[in-house]
């Protein structure tokens, strides 16, 4: 799977969970950089915050 495919899949999951498109794209870009080890080791505080915001939409949509 290419980085672009991974990014596209992540955007799809996030937007299906009602995550705003811009936030989904930003989070997908960040997560695809760290794939498959999504621990975000080395990520900036801003990158971690963006990913956490996006994750909240997924958690909320799973009720």
N, CA and C atoms as an extended XYZ file, in Angstrom:
189
Properties=species:S:1:pos:R:3:atomname:S:1:resname:S:1:resid:I:1 pbc="F F F"
N         0.842       -1.166        0.000 N   UNK     1
C         0.000        0.000        0.000 CA  UNK     1
C         0.892        1.236        0.000 C   UNK     1
N         0.627        2.137       -0.916 N   UNK     2
C         1.436        3.350       -0.992 CA  UNK     2
C         1.027        4.349        0.089 C   UNK     2
N         1.884        5.320        0.319 N   UNK     3
C         1.589        6.360        1.311 CA  UNK     3
C         0.296        7.082        0.951 C   UNK     3
N         0.078        7.329       -0.341 N   UNK     4
C        -1.128        8.019       -0.802 CA  UNK     4
C        -2.375        7.173       -0.524 C   UNK     4
N        -2.269        5.849       -0.724 N   UNK     5
C        -3.387        4.948       -0.442 CA  UNK     5
C        -3.714        4.936        1.048 C   UNK     5
N        -2.675        4.913        1.865 N   UNK     6
C        -2.857        4.921        3.319 CA  UNK     6
C        -3.541        6.217        3.746 C   UNK     6
N        -3.050        7.321        3.218 N   UNK     7
C        -3.606        8.631        3.552 CA  UNK     7
C        -5.082        8.703        3.147 C   UNK     7
N        -5.401        8.211        1.965 N   UNK     8
C        -6.773        8.214        1.469 CA  UNK     8
C        -7.684        7.364        2.353 C   UNK     8
N        -7.196        6.204        2.782 N   UNK     9
C        -7.983        5.328        3.645 CA  UNK     9
C        -8.253        5.990        4.996 C   UNK     9
N        -7.257        6.654        5.537 N   UNK    10
C        -7.418        7.334        6.827 CA  UNK    10
C        -8.425        8.474        6.696 C   UNK    10
N        -8.337        9.259        5.639 N   UNK    11
C        -9.286       10.350        5.413 CA  UNK    11
C       -10.704        9.784        5.336 C   UNK    11
N       -10.864        8.685        4.649 N   UNK    12
C       -12.175        8.066        4.503 CA  UNK    12
C       -12.760        7.663        5.861 C   UNK    12
N       -11.946        7.019        6.686 N   UNK    13
C       -12.399        6.602        8.013 CA  UNK    13
C       -12.782        7.823        8.848 C   UNK    13
N       -11.951        8.836        8.818 N   UNK    14
C       -12.205       10.025        9.633 CA  UNK    14
C       -13.438       10.783        9.171 C   UNK    14
N       -13.598       10.966        7.871 N   UNK    15
C       -14.764       11.706        7.388 CA  UNK    15
C       -16.046       10.899        7.571 C   UNK    15
N       -15.967        9.579        7.527 N   UNK    16
C       -17.132        8.739        7.834 CA  UNK    16
C       -17.575        8.933        9.280 C   UNK    16
N       -16.636        9.330       10.135 N   UNK    17
C       -16.928        9.580       11.548 CA  UNK    17
C       -17.252       11.057       11.792 C   UNK    17
N       -17.596       11.775       10.733 N   UNK    18
C       -17.988       13.194       10.796 CA  UNK    18
C       -16.864       14.142       11.149 C   UNK    18
N       -15.644       13.716       10.974 N   UNK    19
C       -14.494       14.586       11.187 CA  UNK    19
C       -14.462       15.598       10.039 C   UNK    19
N       -14.275       16.887       10.335 N   UNK    20
C       -14.184       17.885        9.264 CA  UNK    20
C       -13.079       17.544        8.261 C   UNK    20
N       -13.336       17.804        7.004 N   UNK    21
C       -12.429       17.427        5.917 CA  UNK    21
C       -11.001       17.930        6.132 C   UNK    21
N       -10.836       19.192        6.489 N   UNK    22
C        -9.485       19.743        6.681 CA  UNK    22
C        -8.732       19.031        7.806 C   UNK    22
N        -9.426       18.793        8.912 N   UNK    23
C        -8.809       18.092       10.035 CA  UNK    23
C        -8.465       16.658        9.630 C   UNK    23
N        -9.360       16.011        8.909 N   UNK    24
C        -9.119       14.637        8.452 CA  UNK    24
C        -7.891       14.568        7.547 C   UNK    24
N        -7.769       15.513        6.632 N   UNK    25
C        -6.621       15.529        5.726 CA  UNK    25
C        -5.319       15.764        6.484 C   UNK    25
N        -5.343       16.693        7.421 N   UNK    26
C        -4.138       16.973        8.212 CA  UNK    26
C        -3.728       15.760        9.047 C   UNK    26
N        -4.697       15.161        9.720 N   UNK    27
C        -4.398       13.994       10.553 CA  UNK    27
C        -3.911       12.829        9.690 C   UNK    27
N        -4.525       12.624        8.548 N   UNK    28
C        -4.121       11.533        7.658 CA  UNK    28
C        -2.693       11.729        7.159 C   UNK    28
N        -2.358       12.959        6.852 N   UNK    29
C        -0.999       13.253        6.399 CA  UNK    29
C         0.013       12.924        7.493 C   UNK    29
N        -0.310       13.310        8.706 N   UNK    30
C         0.580       13.043        9.848 CA  UNK    30
C         0.678       11.541       10.098 C   UNK    30
N        -0.474       10.875       10.172 N   UNK    31
C        -0.469        9.440       10.464 CA  UNK    31
C         0.233        8.632        9.385 C   UNK    31
N         0.098        9.036        8.142 N   UNK    32
C         0.748        8.286        7.062 CA  UNK    32
C         2.274        8.404        7.135 C   UNK    32
N         2.764        9.485        7.728 N   UNK    33
C         4.209        9.639        7.916 CA  UNK    33
C         4.757        8.630        8.924 C   UNK    33
N         3.930        8.251        9.897 N   UNK    34
C         4.364        7.368       10.972 CA  UNK    34
C         3.872        5.936       10.791 C   UNK    34
N         3.159        5.648        9.703 N   UNK    35
C         2.627        4.315        9.443 CA  UNK    35
C         3.754        3.345        9.173 C   UNK    35
N         3.746        2.100        9.643 N   UNK    36
C         2.687        1.444       10.406 CA  UNK    36
C         2.825        1.624       11.920 C   UNK    36
N         3.877        2.256       12.374 N   UNK    37
C         4.082        2.468       13.807 CA  UNK    37
C         3.447        3.794       14.200 C   UNK    37
N         2.187        3.773       14.536 N   UNK    38
C         1.439        5.003       14.811 CA  UNK    38
C         1.638        5.536       16.218 C   UNK    38
N         2.817        5.319       16.784 N   UNK    39
C         3.082        5.817       18.131 CA  UNK    39
C         3.376        7.314       18.141 C   UNK    39
N         3.625        7.882       16.971 N   UNK    40
C         3.913        9.310       16.814 CA  UNK    40
C         5.191        9.743       17.531 C   UNK    40
N         6.107        8.807       17.740 N   UNK    41
C         7.395        9.155       18.341 CA  UNK    41
C         8.121       10.104       17.385 C   UNK    41
N         8.504       11.254       17.910 N   UNK    42
C         9.163       12.263       17.094 CA  UNK    42
C         8.219       13.305       16.530 C   UNK    42
N         6.916       13.115       16.732 N   UNK    43
C         5.941       14.088       16.248 CA  UNK    43
C         5.965       15.336       17.123 C   UNK    43
N         5.624       16.461       16.532 N   UNK    44
C         5.546       17.701       17.303 CA  UNK    44
C         4.272       17.695       18.146 C   UNK    44
N         4.217       18.591       19.105 N   UNK    45
C         3.008       18.717       19.937 CA  UNK    45
C         1.798       19.049       19.074 C   UNK    45
N         1.990       19.871       18.078 N   UNK    46
C         0.889       20.251       17.184 CA  UNK    46
C         0.390       19.031       16.413 C   UNK    46
N         1.308       18.211       15.907 N   UNK    47
C         0.905       17.009       15.177 CA  UNK    47
C         0.121       16.060       16.075 C   UNK    47
N         0.582       15.873       17.286 N   UNK    48
C        -0.107       14.997       18.232 CA  UNK    48
C        -1.496       15.545       18.529 C   UNK    48
N        -1.611       16.839       18.714 N   UNK    49
C        -2.903       17.468       19.009 CA  UNK    49
C        -3.881       17.270       17.843 C   UNK    49
N        -3.411       17.442       16.621 N   UNK    50
C        -4.262       17.262       15.435 CA  UNK    50
C        -4.785       15.825       15.372 C   UNK    50
N        -3.899       14.862       15.583 N   UNK    51
C        -4.301       13.458       15.535 CA  UNK    51
C        -5.304       13.153       16.649 C   UNK    51
N        -5.068       13.663       17.834 N   UNK    52
C        -5.994       13.423       18.944 CA  UNK    52
C        -7.367       14.031       18.666 C   UNK    52
N        -7.400       15.223       18.070 N   UNK    53
C        -8.685       15.845       17.719 CA  UNK    53
C        -9.446       14.960       16.737 C   UNK    53
N        -8.758       14.456       15.740 N   UNK    54
C        -9.397       13.589       14.749 CA  UNK    54
C        -9.875       12.290       15.396 C   UNK    54
N        -9.086       11.731       16.289 N   UNK    55
C        -9.460       10.488       16.958 CA  UNK    55
C       -10.736       10.657       17.776 C   UNK    55
N       -10.946       11.829       18.327 N   UNK    56
C       -12.154       12.078       19.118 CA  UNK    56
C       -13.421       11.907       18.272 C   UNK    56
N       -13.363       12.300       17.024 N   UNK    57
C       -14.526       12.122       16.152 CA  UNK    57
C       -14.830       10.639       15.970 C   UNK    57
N       -13.794        9.838       15.823 N   UNK    58
C       -13.991        8.400       15.645 CA  UNK    58
C       -14.559        7.796       16.929 C   UNK    58
N       -14.003        8.163       18.055 N   UNK    59
C       -14.504        7.650       19.334 CA  UNK    59
C       -15.963        8.046       19.537 C   UNK    59
N       -16.292        9.298       19.274 N   UNK    60
C       -17.658        9.779       19.452 CA  UNK    60
C       -18.641        9.086       18.518 C   UNK    60
N       -18.197        8.771       17.300 N   UNK    61
C       -19.094        8.142       16.331 CA  UNK    61
C       -19.349        6.673       16.678 C   UNK    61
N       -18.457        6.081       17.455 N   UNK    62
C       -18.637        4.687       17.868 CA  UNK    62
C       -19.472        4.557       19.132 C   UNK    62
N       -19.854        5.716       19.678 N   UNK    63
C       -20.732        5.845       20.807 CA  UNK    63
C       -20.423        5.018       21.971 C   UNK    63
